[in-house]
């Protein structure tokens, strides 16, 4: 892990890093309390399609978890996203997604297959990132780990959470499954950790039936689904508070947090 720069503001230190994983450069960011020492819970955040590691909703939740609870938070650019793709390629993909949302085009079989292939790369990169982050003194090998990711962050997050025993709870959403069992639904069934699942009633890319099917497929005994009115990119901002409460309910605050407030 190579740190590229460091900025501290209002008690939050943000460090950009590069990590080499199987010959690929994986750019990321880790947020920690300024001057933090010793272990603390770690939240991994997976961004949505055509987004990147520093999109507004990721930064907003990162700052809440760092400032309010002393957590560490990390995000990386998924394959062919963020700093891993040209501006022209990113613009073409945004146009494709915008058109799909406008025309209410569900994710087709070809797109699902492409995402399944990319998810294998994303999972390997997240595992390598977690390994590297746990070597940092302020995070540590014994840290409790949570995952947040909706839409593409769920498509890549489900196989990650299903295969990574270090992740102890997760907030997912804006994705679904069809009536026929497949590898993705099998991966969902292997998830046993506490879950919060967010969905939009009028999602242009996923039907409520597909979302409910995925929620039902999760093997977790402790799971909650929040469904709000609105489209795919319309999750209400108050759900950030719900995610914050969910994570701290299951993993608590950093051991040194009370002395830092």
Secondary structure, DSSP 8 states (H G I E B T S, - for coil): -EEEEEEEETTEEEEEEEEEETTEEEEEEEEEETT--S---EEEEE--TT--TT-HHHHHHHHHHHHHH--EEEEE--TTSGGGS-HHHHHHHHHHHHHHHHTT----HHHHHHHHHHHHHHHHHHHHHHHHHTTSTTT-TT--EEEEEETHHHHHHHHHHHH-TTEEEEEEES----SS--HHHHHHHT--SEEEEEEETT-SSS-HHHHHHHHHH---SSEEEEEESS-TT---THHHHHHHHHHHHHH---TTSTTT-
